[in-house]
Amino acid sequence: MKSFSTNAQKDNCLMPFREISIKSNGDIVLCCYDITGKFILGNIEEISLKSLWNSSKYQDIRKNMLNKHIDNLPITCKGCRIFTNERLIKA
């Protein structure tokens, strides 16, 4: 699996860089704070974790976070109190 620089830790949400969250029905969501499954990346029955982790969809989310392209992030990120309280929004 590809890894990203720890520079992401300074000004970004770490969720898409460090973890994958799987709901009880197998749906894979961007982070554990998406408890209602607003942004489903796939289902564990249909895609391997390695394939999802390295997918262009997941890579694009990480790049948008690193480049502070907030408008291109999923709605779950835009409405996240943890994410919006971080320095990324203040950049």
Contacts in CASP RR format, 6 or more apart in sequence:
PFRMAT RR
TARGET T0000
AUTHOR 0000-0000-0000
METHOD contacts of the structure
MODEL  1
MKSFSTNAQKDNCLMPFREISIKSNGDIVLCCYDITGKFILGNIEEISLK
SLWNSSKYQDIRKNMLNKHIDNLPITCKGCRIFTNERLIKA
1 50 0 8 1.000
1 53 0 8 1.000
1 54 0 8 1.000
2 53 0 8 1.000
2 54 0 8 1.000
2 59 0 8 1.000
4 17 0 8 1.000
4 62 0 8 1.000
4 66 0 8 1.000
8 14 0 8 1.000
8 17 0 8 1.000
8 62 0 8 1.000
8 65 0 8 1.000
8 66 0 8 1.000
9 17 0 8 1.000
10 87 0 8 1.000
11 68 0 8 1.000
11 86 0 8 1.000
11 87 0 8 1.000
11 88 0 8 1.000
11 91 0 8 1.000
12 65 0 8 1.000
12 66 0 8 1.000
12 86 0 8 1.000
12 88 0 8 1.000
13 31 0 8 1.000
13 65 0 8 1.000
13 77 0 8 1.000
13 80 0 8 1.000
13 82 0 8 1.000
13 83 0 8 1.000
13 86 0 8 1.000
13 88 0 8 1.000
15 21 0 8 1.000
15 30 0 8 1.000
15 31 0 8 1.000
15 32 0 8 1.000
15 33 0 8 1.000
16 30 0 8 1.000
16 31 0 8 1.000
16 58 0 8 1.000
16 61 0 8 1.000
16 62 0 8 1.000
16 65 0 8 1.000
17 62 0 8 1.000
19 31 0 8 1.000
19 32 0 8 1.000
20 28 0 8 1.000
20 49 0 8 1.000
20 52 0 8 1.000
20 53 0 8 1.000
21 28 0 8 1.000
21 29 0 8 1.000
21 30 0 8 1.000
21 31 0 8 1.000
21 32 0 8 1.000
21 34 0 8 1.000
22 28 0 8 1.000
22 29 0 8 1.000
22 44 0 8 1.000
23 29 0 8 1.000
23 37 0 8 1.000
25 43 0 8 1.000
26 43 0 8 1.000
26 44 0 8 1.000
26 45 0 8 1.000
27 37 0 8 1.000
27 40 0 8 1.000
27 42 0 8 1.000
27 43 0 8 1.000
27 44 0 8 1.000
28 40 0 8 1.000
28 41 0 8 1.000
28 42 0 8 1.000
28 43 0 8 1.000
28 44 0 8 1.000
28 47 0 8 1.000
28 49 0 8 1.000
28 52 0 8 1.000
29 37 0 8 1.000
29 38 0 8 1.000
29 39 0 8 1.000
29 40 0 8 1.000
29 41 0 8 1.000
29 76 0 8 1.000
30 39 0 8 1.000
30 41 0 8 1.000
30 61 0 8 1.000
30 74 0 8 1.000
30 76 0 8 1.000
30 77 0 8 1.000
31 76 0 8 1.000
33 76 0 8 1.000
33 80 0 8 1.000
33 82 0 8 1.000
34 76 0 8 1.000
37 76 0 8 1.000
38 74 0 8 1.000
38 75 0 8 1.000
38 76 0 8 1.000
39 74 0 8 1.000
39 75 0 8 1.000
39 76 0 8 1.000
41 52 0 8 1.000
41 55 0 8 1.000
41 57 0 8 1.000
41 58 0 8 1.000
42 52 0 8 1.000
47 55 0 8 1.000
52 58 0 8 1.000
60 72 0 8 1.000
61 73 0 8 1.000
61 74 0 8 1.000
61 77 0 8 1.000
63 69 0 8 1.000
64 70 0 8 1.000
64 72 0 8 1.000
64 73 0 8 1.000
65 73 0 8 1.000
65 77 0 8 1.000
65 88 0 8 1.000
68 88 0 8 1.000
68 91 0 8 1.000
70 77 0 8 1.000
70 78 0 8 1.000
70 88 0 8 1.000
70 89 0 8 1.000
77 83 0 8 1.000
78 84 0 8 1.000
83 89 0 8 1.000
END
